[in-house]
Amino acid sequence: MKTALTEMLGARYPVLNAPMTPQAGGALARAVAQSGAIGMLGFDESESAESLRNEIRLVREGGPPAIFGIGLVRWVIDARPELVELAFEARPALVSISFGDPEPFVAGFHAAGILVASQVQSKAWAEVALAAGVDILVAQGTEAGGHTGAVGTLPLLQIVLEIAGDTPVVAAGGIATGRGLAAVLAAGACGAWIGTPFLAASEARTNPAAQERLVSANETETILTNVFDRVQHKAWPAEFSGRALRNRFTDAWHDRVDEMTPDAEHQFGEARSNRDYSVAHLYAGQTVGLVREVTSAAQIVRSIVDEAETRLRSVASLVNTGE
Ligand SMILES: Cc1cc2nc3c(=O)[nH]c(=O)nc-3n(C[C@H](O)[C@H](O)[C@H](O)COP(=O)(O)O)c2cc1C
């Protein structure tokens, strides 16, 4: 498949795995890149530089060089500027700077020959990213797992495509199959940024208890909430909540987050240590209903791109050419 994204990055397929923290580490990025797509690893605010260096080593380990990117979050790099240095050191083909203005960092990455993408959740954020000079806009819809905005992928994609001009646009949120990839490519996106399905990749840093829960969840079980940020005292800007699986904790506190008690914090901490997802957080998007097994990243990429090719061929035949 050939799109602006595959051309810019020299990849075979217009698919990136989302830089999910901490699940998207070096092994996942490497496996995705080796399968012909673009691998991404996420830099988490609580992971040590030493551990992140280890993940970067995993991307580079053995075989031909992998095409990979690094995901950064704006408020996290404000708190830990050394993560930007670490991203330079890793020499990725791409970085993403999301959930805030990427402008202060764009020139530096460009000078190092690194492309810059930014996930945007509204027309206003798309304008900010365009003004910052990013190379790729990622229209991230509310269906997405993890932190996101309030607008659905399809309306947002159309809005962002209208103003993007020559800047390529990738779609994120709610894409898990070849049908989804074909749909966004047909709409004018140059690729898909896919998170939730890769949580169940065998190479992801998702623990087995979480993978078991993901495989059994359906598409009606997610909620966009800030309760997990509040209970963990994370500095996420208020406009970005996180899409997670609903559980006893969201049932109890989503509607009265300001009343959260120290006892609730304690229960959450215990559940987290015990990997008890009936209370602890498990970020996932609405495509969780399409995640049915733990399988290799290569298999996930293969099935998405094979089906997309078939769908795109059949869609072309819908147009009456007048012959
Ligand atoms: C568990 C999880 C963690 C995430 N962490 C990050 C992150 O650290 N940085 C980031 O830019 N996006 C993060 N995201 C959002 C993804 O980049 C992406 O927008 C989303 O997964 C796409 O939607 P989908 O899950 O429906 O495929 C995360 C998503 C999930 C599910």
The ligand as a Tripos MOL2 file, in Angstrom:
@<TRIPOS>MOLECULE
LIG
   31    33     1     0     0
SMALL
NO_CHARGES

@<TRIPOS>ATOM
      1 C1         -3.4630    1.9770   27.3230 C.3       1 LIG1
      2 C2         -3.2850    3.1960   26.4850 C.ar      1 LIG1
      3 C3         -2.2620    4.0840   26.7770 C.ar      1 LIG1
      4 C4         -2.0630    5.2190   25.9720 C.ar      1 LIG1
      5 N1         -1.0100    6.0580   26.2480 N.ar      1 LIG1
      6 C5         -0.7420    7.0880   25.4150 C.ar      1 LIG1
      7 C6          0.4090    7.9000   25.6140 C.ar      1 LIG1
      8 O1          1.1520    7.7290   26.5730 O.2       1 LIG1
      9 N2          0.6680    8.8770   24.7200 N.ar      1 LIG1
     10 C7         -0.1480    9.1230   23.6460 C.ar      1 LIG1
     11 O2          0.1510   10.0250   22.8750 O.2       1 LIG1
     12 N3         -1.2660    8.3830   23.4450 N.ar      1 LIG1
     13 C8         -1.5700    7.3680   24.2920 C.ar      1 LIG1
     14 N4         -2.6920    6.6140   24.0900 N.ar      1 LIG1
     15 C9         -3.6260    6.9640   22.9940 C.3       1 LIG1
     16 C10        -3.1520    6.3420   21.6980 C.3       1 LIG1
     17 O3         -2.0210    7.0360   21.2270 O.3       1 LIG1
     18 C11        -4.2140    6.3430   20.5900 C.3       1 LIG1
     19 O4         -4.7230    7.6180   20.3620 O.3       1 LIG1
     20 C12        -5.3870    5.4000   20.8060 C.3       1 LIG1
     21 O5         -4.9940    4.1770   21.3710 O.3       1 LIG1
     22 C13        -6.0700    5.1610   19.4610 C.3       1 LIG1
     23 O6         -7.3510    4.6350   19.6150 O.3       1 LIG1
     24 P1         -7.7120    3.0830   19.7570 P.3       1 LIG1
     25 O7         -7.2860    2.7170   21.1280 O.co2     1 LIG1
     26 O8         -9.1840    3.0830   19.5500 O.co2     1 LIG1
     27 O9         -6.9740    2.3420   18.6840 O.co2     1 LIG1
     28 C14        -2.9170    5.4760   24.8720 C.ar      1 LIG1
     29 C15        -3.9500    4.5730   24.5880 C.ar      1 LIG1
     30 C16        -4.1410    3.4380   25.3760 C.ar      1 LIG1
     31 C17        -5.2400    2.4660   25.0130 C.3       1 LIG1
@<TRIPOS>BOND
     1     1     2 1
     2     2     3 ar
     3     2    30 ar
     4     3     4 ar
     5     4     5 ar
     6     4    28 ar
     7     5     6 ar
     8     6     7 ar
     9     6    13 1
    10     7     8 2
    11     7     9 ar
    12     9    10 ar
    13    10    11 2
    14    10    12 ar
    15    12    13 ar
    16    13    14 ar
    17    14    15 1
    18    14    28 ar
    19    15    16 1
    20    16    17 1
    21    16    18 1
    22    18    19 1
    23    18    20 1
    24    20    21 1
    25    20    22 1
    26    22    23 1
    27    23    24 1
    28    24    25 2
    29    24    26 1
    30    24    27 1
    31    28    29 ar
    32    29    30 ar
    33    30    31 1
@<TRIPOS>SUBSTRUCTURE
     1 LIG1         1 GROUP 0 **** ****
